[in-house]
Amino acid sequence: MNYAELRDPNAEYTMRDLSADTMGLSEERADLSQATITDVQTAIVDGNYPWTLVRVYTDAGVVGDGEAYWGGGVPEIIERLKPFIVGEPPLDIDRLYEHMVQKMSGEGSIAGKDIAAISGIELALHDVAGKLLGVPAYQLLGGKYRDEVRVYCDCHTENEADPTACADEAERVVDELGYDALKFDLDVPSGHEIDRANRFLRSGEIDHKVEIVKQVTDRIADRADVAFDCHWAFSAGSARRLANAIEPYDVWWLEDPIPPENHDVQQTVTQTTATPITVGENVYRTHGNRRLLENEAMDIVAPDVPKVGGMRETRKIATIADMYYVPVAMHNVGSPVATMAAAHVGAAIPNALALEYHSYELGWWESLIEEDGIIEDGYLRVPDNPGLGITLDLDAVDEHLADGETGLDPA
């Protein structure tokens, strides 16, 4: 049996149902959008991550492109969601988002893969709605604060544990590629490890990480901001020791130094160092971020747009963050589709700091869309064309499909 057929979406349930029919939205009102949703398709592109592209089709001939955060099972969940939105008017983005969350509530839609799948559809709905209304997606989020969004380049070397190699790459990315914002990993082998499972950093390990920070920041001096990522690798005490040890250096931020679940410990780590601490890549929706912001447990919030709940959810997180004077540095490992969706959010919020770019070593990244030069000199200019303002090159998508994928239908 097809996964989407496990439950009849038209059956009567006691759960909160936000479909157009149950909300009393008339057919005449649906006609105002001049469209209803007819299909949702996915395709996985084999990039430096398995990018899950999402396309929403309408009976007006308008299609919208989105992207869900990568990971196993996401396309199947999107297929599961399809019956809940086919036949709906695509302009009701908020209602459809909540409708999908409610329909999947028994299956865990407060976080995880369910929210990533819903996010992918939500991005595509912004593209559809913008095209139907003839406005760019940032206009649907409240308009623009800026024309360009600063991009930070997530950097890598063949030997990421070599401080000099990291410094060499930092200099190359600044001088040759034109970025003025970078990030490097610190959860790399030092040669001093005894047991990485216990998350404890020995003195030699901390010294090695400090040396990476020292060499990179010394080499690029004031030509660029540089952040360092820990990927939730360390114990609370080790994270505090590391954060305090790098305080003398010009560190933009230290990202995710401890596991993401215990927000009380995160608060302690953040508040016991002068090094700015960034958190958010593995936190879901506004509710996941609320306590972290209210308790001043992070200096910078880093939601991932196609993972955290979509464009409007990221906008809501940014609003809460702004109440606590916290800037937003959006995490991003996506294709040009997710990247541009995040850029529209960055244009529409006051506290946007930067947007991650993780594919500078992938020569064909930009070929997935028809537009050229979307990132220039470390900045992404947000287009004024309707929707996300980009056009998928379906031939390029087909060329880079993951094994077993069949691609996307045209409009």
N, C-alpha and C positions, 0 to 999 in steps of 0.2 A: 504493500500500500504506500502511495505517495505520502511523505511526511506532512504536507499541507492538508491532507485529507483526514488526518487523525481526528479532527474535530470540525464539525460543520459550523462555519462562521455565521450562518444565518439562524442557528438554533437559539432558543430562549435560554438565557442564563441569568442567575441572580447577580452576577458580578456587574460592576459599573460599566455600561456600554455607551460609548460616545460616538457611535456611527451616526451618519446623517439621518437615517430613518428614525432611530430611537431618540434623537435630539429634536425631532420635529422640523428639520430643515426641509423646506419644500423643494420640489423639482424646479420650480421657477427660480428660486434662489440659486440652485446649482447651475442653472443655465446662465447666470450672470458671469460665471467664469469662462463660459463658452467651451468648457472642457470637462470631461470626467476621466479618471484614471482607468486605463484599459489593461495595462500589463506592467510587470516589473521584471527585469532581467539582470543577471550578474555575469561577470566574466573576470577571471583571475589572470592578471598580468604578472609574468615572472620577472619582476624587477629585483632590486637589492632586497626587497621584501615582496611577498606574494600579494600584490595590491588587489583588493576586491572592488572592482568598478561596479556601479549600480546605475541602471537606466530605468527611468519611469516614463511610460508611454501614455498618451492621451488620445481621445477621439478627435481632437482638434489638429492632429498631426504635429503637435509640439512634443518634444521629448526633453527630459531633464537628466543631466548626468551628475552623479554623486559618487562617493567612495566610502566604504566601511573600513574600519581598522582591520588590518590583516589578521588572519588566524583560522585555524581549522573549525569547521562547522558554521561559519558566518553565512556563506551562501545558502546553506540549508535552512537556516533560521529566516533569512530574507524570503525564501520560497514559502516558508510557514506563515509569514506575515502578509503575503500577497492577497489572500482572500479578504483581509480586513480593510484594505484600501482600494481595491479594484471597484469601480463604480462610484467612488467618492470624488467630490470637487477638489482639485489639487491646491486651491488657494488657502484652504483652511489648515495651514501648516501646524499651528499650535494644537488644534483639536485632533488632527490626525496623529501627531506625535503622542499625545496623551491617550488616544484611542489604542494605539499599538502597545503602549506601555501597559494599559489596563488589560488588554486581551492576553498579554504574555505574563501577567502578574503571577500566576500560579507556577510559571516556569522560570521565575527568577529575574524578572525584568527591572530590578533596581540597580543592576550593575552587570559587568561582564559582557559576554558575547551577545546577549539579547540587546543590550543598549548599543553596542557597536553596530549591530545589524540595523536597528532602528535609526541610528545616526546616519548610516549610509543612505537610507531612503529619505531622511530629512534633508540632507544636502541636495539630493536630486529634486526634491520638492521646491527648494529655493530657486533652483535653476529653471524649473518649469514655471513657477509663479512669476519670476522676473521676466521670462520671455512672453508670457501671456499678457502681462501688464506693461511691457515695454520699458522696464526699469532695471538697473543693476541690482544685484542681490544686497549690496550694502544699504540700498534705499529701503529695503524691506526690514532692515535692522535699525532704522532710525536716521540714516544719512551718514555723512562722512565727517571725520575729524582730520583726515590726512589723505593725500593722493597716493603716497608711497608707504609701504610697510618695510621696516628694517628687517633684514634676513641675517640670521647667524648660521655659520657653516659648521656642521658637525664633522670634525676632522679625524682622519685615521692615517696610520703609517703601517708599513710592513712589520715593524717591531714597535708596538704601542707601549712596551715597557721601557723603551730607551728614551730617556729624557732629551737627549740631543736630537734624536730623530723627530721627536714631537716638536721641538723648537724649530728645526729645519722646515717641517711641514707648515708650521704656523707662519713662518716668514714667507714661504712660497705662496700660501693662500692669500696673505695680505698683499704681497708685492705683485704677484702674477695674476691672481683672480679678482683682486679688488675688494675683498671683504674687509669690513672693519669690526666684525663681531665673529667670534669663534667659540668652539667647545671641544674639549678633549676628555677622554675617559681616564678615571683614576682607579677603577676596579680592575687593574691589570696585574699580572704576576710580578713580584719583586725579587724572587729568589730567596726570600727570608721566611716564606710560609712554612708552617708546621701542620696546621689543620684549618683549612679554609671554611669548613662547615660550621665552626663555632663563632664566626664573624669577628673574632678578636684580632686586632692589629698589633703585632709586636713592634717594638721601637724601630727595628730595621725597615719594616714595611712602611711605617709612617715617614721615616726619613726618605725612602725612595719616592713616595708620592709627593712629598714636599719638594724634592729635587725636580720632578716633572713640572710642578707649578712654578718653581723659581726660574728654570731655564726658559720655559715658554713665555712667562710674563716679562722676564728680562729682555728676551730677544725682540719681542714686538713692541716693548715699551708702551708709549702712549698712542701708537698707531691703530690699536684695535682693543676692544674689550674681549676678555676671554673667560669662559666659564668651564667648570670641571664637573663631570658626571660620575656618580658612584653606583648607580643602578641598584640601590637598596642593599648593598653588600655588607655593611658593617654593624657591629654592636653599638649600643647607645654610647657607652663610654669611649669606645674607639672613635666614633664619629665626632664626639666632642673634642677629643685630643687632636684629631686631624684638623678639624675646623679651626681650633685655636692655633695650631702650628702654622697654618697658612695665612693667618691674619696679617703678617707684615707685608704680604705681596698684594699686587693689584688684581684681586680676583673678583670678577663680575658676579659670580655666584657659585656655590657648591650645591649640586643637585642630588636629591634623593640619597642622602648618606645612610639612612636606616630603612628597614622594611616599612611598607606603607600602612600597615593595619592599625598600629597603636598610636593614636593621635596625641595622647597625653605625653608619651615619650618624645614624639616629634616636637611638641611644644617646648619641652625641656632642652632638647638639642638646639633648637633655633634661638632660644632666649639666653643661652649660655655662651654665645660666641658673637663677635662682631662681624664675622664672615657672613654675607647674605646667603640665606638658605632658600632653595627653590624646591617646591613640592607640587605634585598634581597629576603627573602622567598616569598613575595607577589609582586615581581617585575618580569616582563617578558622580555625575550630575551635581546639581546645586546642593543637595543634601549631604553628599560626600565631602564637599568643600566648606560647608557652613561653619562647622566647629573649628576647623583649622584656621579660618579667617577670623572668627570671633575671638578665639583665644590667642591670636597673634602667634600662631605656630608655624608660619612661613612668611618670609620676606617678599617672595615672588611666587605667584601661582602659575602653574604650567599645564593647563588643560590641553588635551589632544582632541581637536574638534570632531573627527569621525569616530571617536571612541567614547568621549565624555557624555554625549547626548545630542550632538549636532551643533548647528550654528546658533540657533536661538538659545539653547541651553548654555553655550559658552558665553553668549551675550549676557545672560542672567548672572552667571558666575562672575563676570567682569563687573557687573553692577554692584554685587555684594562686595567684591574686592575693593572697589573704589570707595565704598563706605569706610573701609579700614586703611585707605591710602596705600594699597598694595598694587604694584604693576603686574601685567599679564605678559608672560613669555610663552607663547603657544608651542607645545611639543608637536613635532611633525616628522613622520617617516614615510609620508605618502607620495603618491604620484602627483603630476601637475593638477589633478582635479581636487584632491584634498588640500593641496597647498594653496590653490587659488580660493577655495572656500574659506580657509583660515585667514587668508589675506583680506577678504571682504569683512570678516569679523574684526580684524585688526584695524581696518579703516573706520569702522563704525563705533569703536569704543574709545573713551578718552585715555585709558591707562594702558594701551598697548605698548609693550617694550620692544619685543622682537618676535620673529617667527623662525622656527628651525627649518633648515634645509639639509637633508641627509643623503643626497644622491649626487654630490659634485663629482664623484669618480665614475658615474654611470653615463657614458657618452650619449646615450639615446633617450635620456629621461624626457627632454623637452619635445622629442619627436612624437610623443603620444598625442599631442595637440597640434592644431594647424597654425597657431600663433607662434611667433618667434620672439626670442629675447625677453621672456617675462621676468627674469631676474637679471639685472644689470648693475654692476658695481656694488653688489651687496644689498640692493633694494628691489622690491617687487612693486611695480606700478599697478594699481588696482584699476581694471578696465571699467569704462562707463557703458559698455555694451550690455544688453539685457541678460538677466540671469547671472551666472558666474562669469560670463564674458569670454569663455573659451569654447573651442570646438574640438571634440574628440576626432582624431584621425583613425578611423576604424581599420584602415589597412595596417597602420602601425600597431594598433592593438592586436590584430590578428597575428602579426609577425612575432609578437612577444608573448603570446598566450602561454600559460602554464599547460603542461601535458594534460590532455583529456578535456580541455576547455573548448567551447564551440563559438565563442565570440558573441557580439551584440548585434541585434537587428538594427538597420537604419530606421529613420523616422517613418 
